[in-house]
Amino acid sequence: MAALGAVKDAGGGKIDFPPELIAFIDEWKVKPGSLIMILHKTQETFGYIPRPAAEKLARLTGIPLARIYGVITFYHFFKTVKPGKFRISVCLGTACYLKGGQDLIEEARNILGLAEGGVTADGLFSIDPVRCVGCCGLAPVITVGTATYGKVTKDQLPEIIAKYKNG
Ligand code: FES
């Protein structure tokens, strides 16, 4: 196992990893199944996994870039595009799905003119389907940043979105 200092970027990368991330990689890269953990930590750090970060991970871990992208693209959880400033998470857990979660996603995309996985041109909004967020009694549920909205109807979406758009 390389010493902590030895895993620092040898150059060529266009992204700085904070020391905590470097330390995490150094700790995890020798363990089985480490790539998923490392990718989670990287996404937690940047909000997504930018290409330079994936390239740097390949250098730091010795894992081929193609394999890293294989995992990133297999799991929908991982993002390769920077999310919007306001991430609208629409719950598609069973309760929310049965109460129209998918309709909320489609309506929010219509309102914002977004394709799946897209970000608005002003960088403000992106929409993510998510699993149960733990308040099924309020289904269907969406979250925007740290705010949670329950029993949401399609009619309420313009007002919720406007609240963030207008600061
Ligand atoms: S299914 Fe949506 S909060 Fe549980």
Residues whose N, C-alpha, C, O or C-beta is under 5 A from the ligand:
A	BS01	FES	C91 G93 T94 A95 C96 C132 V133 G134 C135 C136 V141
